Amino acid sequence: MSDSTEYVPPKVWTWDQASGGQFANINRPIAGATHEKELPVGKHPFQLYSLATPNGQKVTIMFEELLALGHSGAEYDAWLINIGEGEQFGSGFVEVNPNSKIPALMDRSGPEPIRLFESGSILFHLAEKFGEFLPKDMPGRAECMNWLFWQMGSAPYLGGGFGHFYAYAPTKMEYPINRFAMETKRQLDVLDRRLAEVEYLAGDAYTIADIAVFPWYGGLVMGWQYGAAEFLSVKDYKNVLRWAEAIYARPAVKRGRMVNRATGEPAGQLRERHDASDFETRTQDKLEAKG
Protein backbone atom coordinates (compact mmCIF):
# COMPACT_ATOMS: atom_id res chain seq x y z
CA MET A 1 0.00 0.00 0.00
CA SER A 2 1.17 3.57 -0.69
CA ASP A 3 0.08 5.09 2.65
CA SER A 4 3.17 5.60 4.80
CA THR A 5 1.43 5.52 8.18
CA GLU A 6 -1.50 3.54 9.46
CA TYR A 7 -4.47 5.40 10.90
CA VAL A 8 -5.56 4.18 14.31
CA PRO A 9 -9.18 5.21 15.05
CA PRO A 10 -9.72 6.79 18.46
CA LYS A 11 -11.95 5.05 20.98
CA VAL A 12 -14.54 7.84 20.58
CA TRP A 13 -14.61 9.96 17.42
CA THR A 14 -14.87 13.72 17.88
CA TRP A 15 -15.09 16.55 15.36
CA ASP A 16 -11.94 18.46 16.22
CA GLN A 17 -10.48 19.24 12.79
CA ALA A 18 -11.58 19.99 9.25
CA SER A 19 -12.02 16.95 7.04
CA GLY A 20 -10.03 18.42 4.18
CA GLY A 21 -10.87 18.22 0.50
CA GLN A 22 -13.00 20.37 -1.73
CA PHE A 23 -16.10 20.41 0.47
CA ALA A 24 -14.45 20.70 3.89
CA ASN A 25 -15.97 24.14 4.55
CA ILE A 26 -19.53 22.77 4.53
CA ASN A 27 -19.04 19.37 6.16
CA ARG A 28 -20.19 18.98 9.75
CA PRO A 29 -21.59 16.18 11.90
CA ILE A 30 -24.85 17.92 12.85
CA ALA A 31 -28.02 18.81 10.96
CA GLY A 32 -30.20 21.90 11.00
CA ALA A 33 -29.97 25.47 9.77
CA THR A 34 -26.84 27.59 10.17
CA HIS A 35 -28.49 30.88 9.21
CA GLU A 36 -31.84 32.48 8.56
CA LYS A 37 -32.78 32.77 4.90
CA GLU A 38 -36.19 32.50 3.28
CA LEU A 39 -36.53 30.77 -0.06
CA PRO A 40 -37.80 32.73 -3.06
CA VAL A 41 -41.13 31.74 -4.57
CA GLY A 42 -41.98 32.25 -8.23
CA LYS A 43 -45.22 32.13 -10.20
CA HIS A 44 -45.35 28.48 -11.25
CA PRO A 45 -46.95 25.45 -9.53
CA PHE A 46 -43.57 23.89 -8.79
CA GLN A 47 -40.71 25.59 -6.99
CA LEU A 48 -37.38 23.79 -7.34
CA TYR A 49 -34.32 24.62 -5.25
CA SER A 50 -31.32 22.88 -6.73
CA LEU A 51 -27.97 22.77 -8.50
CA ALA A 52 -27.01 20.91 -11.68
CA THR A 53 -25.25 18.03 -9.97
CA PRO A 54 -26.30 14.57 -11.18
CA ASN A 55 -29.03 14.49 -8.54
CA GLY A 56 -30.25 17.94 -9.50
CA GLN A 57 -30.28 17.11 -13.20
CA LYS A 58 -32.70 14.25 -12.66
CA VAL A 59 -35.50 16.60 -11.65
CA THR A 60 -34.92 19.31 -14.26
CA ILE A 61 -34.74 16.65 -16.98
CA MET A 62 -38.04 15.25 -15.70
CA PHE A 63 -39.72 18.65 -15.79
CA GLU A 64 -38.44 19.40 -19.29
CA GLU A 65 -39.62 15.98 -20.51
CA LEU A 66 -43.09 16.58 -19.07
CA LEU A 67 -43.29 20.02 -20.65
CA ALA A 68 -42.16 18.55 -23.98
CA LEU A 69 -45.16 16.21 -23.82
CA GLY A 70 -47.48 19.18 -23.42
CA HIS A 71 -48.08 19.09 -19.66
CA SER A 72 -48.38 22.81 -19.03
CA GLY A 73 -49.12 22.09 -15.39
CA ALA A 74 -45.50 21.02 -14.99
CA GLU A 75 -44.20 24.58 -15.38
CA TYR A 76 -41.60 25.31 -12.74
CA ASP A 77 -39.29 27.90 -11.28
CA ALA A 78 -35.77 26.60 -10.67
CA TRP A 79 -33.74 28.53 -8.10
CA LEU A 80 -30.00 28.06 -7.77
CA ILE A 81 -28.73 26.72 -4.44
CA ASN A 82 -24.96 27.11 -4.12
CA ILE A 83 -24.03 24.13 -1.99
CA GLY A 84 -20.36 25.13 -1.99
CA GLU A 85 -21.35 28.25 -0.05
CA GLY A 86 -23.64 26.39 2.34
CA GLU A 87 -26.93 27.77 1.02
CA GLN A 88 -28.54 24.37 1.69
CA PHE A 89 -28.26 25.17 5.39
CA GLY A 90 -30.48 28.25 5.20
CA SER A 91 -33.59 28.05 7.38
CA GLY A 92 -35.99 28.08 4.42
CA PHE A 93 -34.20 25.28 2.64
CA VAL A 94 -34.03 23.15 5.79
CA GLU A 95 -37.80 23.52 6.16
CA VAL A 96 -38.22 21.90 2.74
CA ASN A 97 -35.44 19.35 3.17
CA PRO A 98 -34.27 18.67 6.74
CA ASN A 99 -31.42 16.64 5.22
CA SER A 100 -29.96 19.79 3.59
CA LYS A 101 -29.31 18.16 0.21
CA ILE A 102 -30.36 19.26 -3.24
CA PRO A 103 -32.75 18.91 -4.97
CA ALA A 104 -35.69 20.09 -2.90
CA LEU A 105 -39.12 20.80 -4.36
CA MET A 106 -42.35 22.46 -3.26
CA ASP A 107 -45.44 21.28 -5.12
CA ARG A 108 -47.91 24.18 -4.83
CA SER A 109 -50.29 22.87 -7.48
CA GLY A 110 -52.93 21.67 -5.01
CA PRO A 111 -54.83 23.05 -2.02
CA GLU A 112 -52.02 22.13 0.35
CA PRO A 113 -48.33 22.67 -0.47
CA ILE A 114 -46.34 19.42 -0.53
CA ARG A 115 -42.64 19.35 0.23
CA LEU A 116 -40.53 16.81 -1.58
CA PHE A 117 -36.93 15.83 -1.06
CA GLU A 118 -34.70 13.00 -2.29
CA SER A 119 -34.51 12.93 -6.07
CA GLY A 120 -36.05 9.47 -6.40
CA SER A 121 -39.07 10.56 -4.37
CA ILE A 122 -39.46 13.66 -6.54
CA LEU A 123 -39.30 11.64 -9.78
CA PHE A 124 -41.86 9.16 -8.49
CA HIS A 125 -44.20 11.94 -7.33
CA LEU A 126 -44.08 13.69 -10.71
CA ALA A 127 -44.46 10.44 -12.65
CA GLU A 128 -47.58 9.54 -10.69
CA LYS A 129 -49.01 13.05 -10.81
CA PHE A 130 -48.72 13.38 -14.59
CA GLY A 131 -49.03 9.71 -15.56
CA GLU A 132 -45.78 9.67 -17.52
CA PHE A 133 -42.49 7.73 -17.53
CA LEU A 134 -43.80 5.05 -15.15
CA PRO A 135 -45.19 1.81 -16.60
CA LYS A 136 -48.79 1.11 -15.75
CA ASP A 137 -48.56 -2.68 -15.88
CA MET A 138 -47.33 -4.29 -12.67
CA PRO A 139 -44.29 -6.16 -14.10
CA GLY A 140 -43.10 -3.06 -15.97
CA ARG A 141 -43.67 -0.82 -12.97
CA ALA A 142 -41.77 -3.22 -10.72
CA GLU A 143 -38.80 -3.34 -13.12
CA CYS A 144 -38.76 0.46 -13.34
CA MET A 145 -38.75 0.76 -9.56
CA ASN A 146 -36.02 -1.88 -9.30
CA TRP A 147 -33.66 0.27 -11.35
CA LEU A 148 -34.74 3.53 -9.73
CA PHE A 149 -33.86 2.15 -6.31
CA TRP A 150 -30.73 0.52 -7.72
CA GLN A 151 -29.53 3.99 -8.60
CA MET A 152 -30.37 5.40 -5.18
CA GLY A 153 -28.40 2.65 -3.49
CA SER A 154 -25.50 2.44 -5.95
CA ALA A 155 -24.60 6.03 -6.82
CA PRO A 156 -23.18 6.89 -3.37
CA TYR A 157 -20.38 4.42 -4.11
CA LEU A 158 -19.73 6.24 -7.38
CA GLY A 159 -20.00 9.81 -6.09
CA GLY A 160 -19.18 9.83 -2.41
CA GLY A 161 -16.88 6.86 -2.85
CA PHE A 162 -14.96 6.88 -6.11
CA GLY A 163 -15.57 10.50 -7.06
CA HIS A 164 -14.56 11.82 -3.66
CA PHE A 165 -11.33 9.89 -3.29
CA TYR A 166 -10.29 10.13 -6.96
CA ALA A 167 -11.16 13.79 -7.61
CA TYR A 168 -11.84 15.69 -4.38
CA ALA A 169 -9.87 14.23 -1.46
CA PRO A 170 -6.89 16.34 -0.30
CA THR A 171 -4.46 13.48 -1.00
CA LYS A 172 -4.58 10.47 -3.32
CA MET A 173 -4.86 7.19 -1.40
CA GLU A 174 -4.45 3.84 -3.07
CA TYR A 175 -6.79 1.72 -0.98
CA PRO A 176 -10.02 3.81 -1.25
CA ILE A 177 -9.43 4.64 -4.93
CA ASN A 178 -8.89 0.98 -5.78
CA ARG A 179 -11.84 -0.11 -3.63
CA PHE A 180 -14.33 2.30 -5.18
CA ALA A 181 -12.96 2.02 -8.73
CA MET A 182 -13.58 -1.71 -8.51
CA GLU A 183 -17.14 -1.14 -7.30
CA THR A 184 -17.82 1.52 -9.93
CA LYS A 185 -16.69 -0.81 -12.70
CA ARG A 186 -18.83 -3.60 -11.26
CA GLN A 187 -21.84 -1.28 -11.37
CA LEU A 188 -21.08 -0.31 -14.97
CA ASP A 189 -20.94 -4.01 -15.80
CA VAL A 190 -24.34 -4.52 -14.17
CA LEU A 191 -25.77 -1.78 -16.39
CA ASP A 192 -23.96 -3.00 -19.48
CA ARG A 193 -25.32 -6.52 -19.11
CA ARG A 194 -28.85 -5.21 -18.60
CA LEU A 195 -28.64 -2.84 -21.56
CA ALA A 196 -27.40 -5.66 -23.79
CA GLU A 197 -30.88 -7.17 -23.36
CA VAL A 198 -33.16 -4.11 -23.55
CA GLU A 199 -33.22 -0.62 -25.04
CA TYR A 200 -33.96 1.10 -21.74
CA LEU A 201 -33.50 -0.02 -18.16
CA ALA A 202 -37.12 -1.00 -17.56
CA GLY A 203 -37.54 -2.53 -21.01
CA ASP A 204 -38.73 -0.94 -24.26
CA ALA A 205 -39.89 2.36 -22.73
CA TYR A 206 -37.95 5.36 -21.44
CA THR A 207 -38.85 5.81 -17.75
CA ILE A 208 -37.88 7.57 -14.55
CA ALA A 209 -35.33 4.78 -14.07
CA ASP A 210 -33.39 6.08 -17.09
CA ILE A 211 -33.86 9.68 -15.98
CA ALA A 212 -32.38 8.80 -12.57
CA VAL A 213 -29.46 6.70 -13.78
CA PHE A 214 -28.39 8.80 -16.78
CA PRO A 215 -26.91 11.84 -14.97
CA TRP A 216 -24.65 9.58 -12.90
CA TYR A 217 -23.64 6.67 -15.11
CA GLY A 218 -24.44 8.20 -18.49
CA GLY A 219 -22.41 11.22 -17.46
CA LEU A 220 -19.55 8.96 -16.44
CA VAL A 221 -19.31 7.11 -19.75
CA MET A 222 -19.77 10.36 -21.68
CA GLY A 223 -16.68 11.70 -19.92
CA TRP A 224 -18.35 14.46 -17.92
CA GLN A 225 -17.49 13.33 -14.39
CA TYR A 226 -14.31 13.30 -12.31
CA GLY A 227 -11.94 13.30 -15.31
CA ALA A 228 -11.90 9.53 -14.92
CA ALA A 229 -13.12 8.19 -18.28
CA GLU A 230 -9.73 6.82 -19.29
CA PHE A 231 -8.90 5.60 -15.77
CA LEU A 232 -12.11 3.55 -15.66
CA SER A 233 -11.95 2.47 -19.35
CA VAL A 234 -15.55 3.56 -19.77
CA LYS A 235 -15.53 2.92 -23.54
CA ASP A 236 -15.50 -0.79 -22.73
CA TYR A 237 -19.15 -0.52 -21.64
CA LYS A 238 -20.55 -0.25 -25.15
CA ASN A 239 -24.18 -0.88 -24.22
CA VAL A 240 -24.13 1.80 -21.54
CA LEU A 241 -22.54 4.21 -24.00
CA ARG A 242 -25.18 3.45 -26.66
CA TRP A 243 -27.94 4.07 -24.11
CA ALA A 244 -26.31 7.27 -22.81
CA GLU A 245 -25.88 8.72 -26.29
CA ALA A 246 -29.52 7.97 -27.13
CA ILE A 247 -30.75 9.71 -23.99
CA TYR A 248 -28.46 12.70 -24.46
CA ALA A 249 -29.90 13.16 -27.97
CA ARG A 250 -33.28 14.03 -26.43
CA PRO A 251 -33.84 17.83 -26.51
CA ALA A 252 -35.47 17.82 -23.08
CA VAL A 253 -32.41 16.14 -21.60
CA LYS A 254 -30.12 18.78 -23.08
CA ARG A 255 -32.31 21.52 -21.59
CA GLY A 256 -32.60 19.80 -18.24
CA ARG A 257 -28.83 19.46 -17.91
CA MET A 258 -28.45 23.23 -18.32
CA VAL A 259 -30.85 24.30 -15.59
CA ASN A 260 -29.17 25.48 -12.36
CA ARG A 261 -25.75 24.94 -13.93
CA ALA A 262 -23.16 27.39 -12.61
CA THR A 263 -19.95 25.88 -14.00
CA GLY A 264 -18.52 25.06 -17.39
CA GLU A 265 -19.08 26.93 -20.63
CA PRO A 266 -21.36 29.95 -20.14
CA ALA A 267 -23.49 28.91 -23.13
CA GLY A 268 -24.35 25.71 -21.25
CA GLN A 269 -25.49 27.47 -18.10
CA LEU A 270 -29.00 28.45 -17.09
CA ARG A 271 -28.52 29.43 -13.48
CA GLU A 272 -32.22 30.01 -12.89
CA ARG A 273 -35.16 28.92 -14.98
CA HIS A 274 -38.52 30.71 -14.77
CA ASP A 275 -39.81 30.37 -18.31
CA ALA A 276 -39.06 28.33 -21.42
CA SER A 277 -37.77 31.49 -23.08
CA ASP A 278 -34.92 31.60 -20.55
CA PHE A 279 -33.08 29.03 -22.65
CA GLU A 280 -32.74 31.67 -25.36
CA THR A 281 -30.76 33.91 -22.95
CA ARG A 282 -28.78 31.19 -21.26
CA THR A 283 -25.34 32.72 -20.79
CA GLN A 284 -24.50 34.13 -17.41
CA ASP A 285 -24.02 37.68 -18.76
CA LYS A 286 -27.40 37.70 -20.49
CA LEU A 287 -29.13 36.31 -17.43
CA GLU A 288 -27.57 38.99 -15.26
CA ALA A 289 -28.62 41.64 -17.77
CA LYS A 290 -32.21 40.46 -17.43
CA GLY A 291 -32.06 41.43 -13.77
N, C-alpha and C positions, 0 to 999 in steps of 0.2 A: 504494500500500500504506500501511497505517496505522502500521507500525513506523517509529520515527523514526531508528533507527540500524541499520546492517547488521552482523550477526554474522559475524566472520571466524574460522573454526575454527582451532585451533592445529595445529601440525604433528603433535604427539602429544597425544592426549587424556589427561588425568589427572583423578582424582576429588579435587578440592581444595575443593569447596563443595557445600552442599546443593542438591538439584535444585529445591526449592520445590514448592508445591502441596500438596494434601491428604495425600498419602502420602509426603512427603519424609522423614519420620522412619524409614521402613522400607526405603527404596530404597538399594541399594548394588551395586557392580559385582562382588561375589564371592558364591559359594554357600556352603553349609555351615551348621552350627548356630552360634548365637550364645550359647546357654546350655543347660544340662542340664535336661531336663524329660521325664519319662516320660509316655506317653499312658495315659489311663484305659482300662480294658477292662470292658465290661458282660457280660450273660448271653447275648446273642443271637449267632447265627452270623456276623452282619456288624457290623463296627465302623466307623462313618463319622465322620470328623473334618472338619468343614466349617463353612460360613457361608452364609446364604441370599442370596448373590450369584446372578446368572444361572447361572453354572457350578455352584454348589452346588445350586441348585433342580433342575437336571436329574436328579441322582441321587436326591434325596428324592422327587421326583415319580415316578420309576421304581419305587422301593421301594413307595410307597403304591399305585401301579397294580397291582403284582404281588400285594400283600396283598389288594387289592380283588377280584382274581380267585381268591382262595382259596389262594395259595401261602404256607402258614404257614412254610415254610423261608426265606422272605425277611424274617423279622423282623430288626429291626436296632436298634442303639443309635446315636444321632446325638449327637456331642459337639461343642460350640461351640468353634470356633477363631477367636479375635479377631485378624484379620490387621492391624487398625490398631495393635495393641499388639505385633505381631511374634511372636505365638505360633506361627506357621508356621515359625519358625526354631529352635524347641526341638528338642533332640536326638532325642526320640522321633518327632516329626513328620517330621524329615528322614530318619529311617530308613525311613519308609513312602513318602515322596515327596522324593527328593533335589532336586527342583526347587522345593520350598517354596511350593507353590501349593495352594489348596483346589480341589476336594475330594480327600481321600485316603481309601482304603478298605482294610480288612483283611478278607479272606474267610477265616473260620475254620471253614467248614462241612465241610471235608474233612480228611484225615489230615495234610496239610501246609498251614500258613497261606500265603495268597497275598496279596501286596501289589498294590494297584492304584492308579494315579494317571493323571491326564488324564481328564476327564469322558467323552469319547468312548469311551475304552478301558473305563471302568467300565460305561457303558451297553451296550456290545457284549458284555462278559463276562456281565452279568446276563441279557441277552436270550438268549444262547446257553445259559446254565445252566438257565434256566427255560422256554425254548422259547416266549417271548412277545415280541410287538412287533418281530419281525424276520421278514420274509416267507421262506417256505421254498422257493419257486420261484426259480430263478436270476435271471430278469429283474427280479422284484420285489425280491429281495435286493440286486441291483446298484443299482437306483434308490434304495432306502433308504440304502445306503452312500454313494451319490453325494451325497445331501443332508446326511447326517451329516458327511461330510468337508467339504462346502461350508461348513457352519457353523463347523467348526474353523478353516478358513482365512479365513473372512470376518469373524467376530465381532471379532477384534483391531482391525480398522479401525473398527468401531463403538465398542468399549469403550475400548481404549487409544489410538485415534485420535480420533474425534469426541467421545466422552464425556470423555476427559481434557482436551482443549483447550477444549471448550465449558463444562464444568461444574467441573473440578478444577484447572486450571492457575492459577498465581498471577496472571497477567494475561491478558486477552483479546487474541488475535493473529489478525488477519484471514486471513493466508495458511493456517495449519493448519486453522482452523475451516472456511473455504471448501473447502479440499481434502478434508477428511474428511466434511463435510456432503454434498458432491457424491457421494462414494463410498457413503455410507450410503443416500442416495436411490436410487442405482443398484442397490444390493443389494435395497432394498425393491421396486424395479421388477422385479427378477429373480423375487422371491418372488410378487409380484402376478400376473405373467404365468403362472407355473406354477400358482398356485392358481385361476386363471381356468379351467384345464383339468381339474383334479382336486379332490377333496374334501380330501385330505391330501397331504403332499409326495411320498410314494412311490406314491400312487394312491388306491385306495378305502379302504385300511386305515390306521389310526392306528399309528404305529411309533416306534421310537427316534429317527428323523429329526425327527418333530414334537416329541418330548420335548426334544430338543437345541436346536431352533431357537426354540421358543416362549418360554423365559425371556428371550432376547435380543430377538428381533424382535417377538414377540407383546407382550412387556412395553413395547416402544417404542411400538407403535401404540395400546396401551391407556393410554398416558400415565403409565407408572410410572417411566420412566428419564430422568434428566438434566434434567427440566423443559423438554424440547425438542419436545413434540408439536406445538405451534403453529409453532415455528421450521421444523420439517421438513415441515409440512403432512401429517401422517401419515394424516389422514382421507381423503386422496386415494387411498390404497391399500386400496380397498374389499374386495378379495378376501383380503388379509392380515388385515384387521380381522374379516371374517366367520369366517375360520379361527381367529383368536385368541380370539374370543368363544366359539366352539364348544368349544375346548380348555379355556378357563377355566371353562366350565360343568361340567366333570367334577369330581366330589367329590374324587377322589384328587389332582387337580391343586391344588385349593384347600388340601388338607392338606399336600401337598408343599411349597407355597410358604411355609407357616408355619414349617416345621422349621428350626431354627438361625437364625431371624430375631431380630435384636436391635435393630431400629430400627422406627419407625413406631408405629401404634396398638398398645397393649399387648395388646388382644384378638386381634391378628393375629400375635402372637409365640409361638413355642414354642422356647425357647432350646435345650433338650435334649429328645430324644425317646427314651424307653426302653420305652414300651408304648402301645398304641392309646388307652388311657384317658387318656394325657397331654393329648390334645386337649380333654378336658373341663375341664382346669385350666390353660388356655393363657396366662393373663396372667402377667406377670412376678411380681407379688406372690404369686399363688397358687403358682407354681412354687417361689419362694423359701420359702414356708411349708411346702412338702412336704419341704424339707431336701435 
